[in-house]
Amino acid sequence: MKKSIACIICNKGKVLIAHRNPTGQMGSRWEFPGGKVDDGETEQEAIRREMREEFDVDVTIHEKITEGKFCHNGKDFALEAYRVSVAHDGIEKKYKLTEHTEYKWVDINEILSENFVDSDLMIYPDVKKYLAKEK
């Protein structure tokens, strides 16, 4: 089973979400930052790599929040969500995007009003519950 990671990044009560480039099956949809875990790579290594490649930012990885399973193009995936902190918020000093057209900080409750990818919506209830405990 292939693995993917989702980075749950919070700042001042808001969560970072990113809008995917318009190509591919999930193009032009919003998501939690993250991506696939490469063969021979740990989840933590994948998080650091993905955030450097896609946002050009260093991160600190905290605990795993939740996990789920989904099927994409006939392949089974495990999705693991981790609490992650970023070196800066991307507002004053912009993130350099390679896989996304934009990003924004939103209240966790706003996610359901966005065109969010299905796999992230699957873990959304657990992420929302986790963040409610943090407040």
ABEGO torsion letter per residue (X at the ends): XBBBBBBBBBBGGBBBBBBBBABEAABGBBBBBEEBBBBGBBAAAAAAAAAAAAAGBBBBBBBBABBBBBBBGGBBBBBBBBBBBBABAGAABBBBBAABABBBBBBAAAAAABBBBAAAAAAAAAAAAAAAAAX
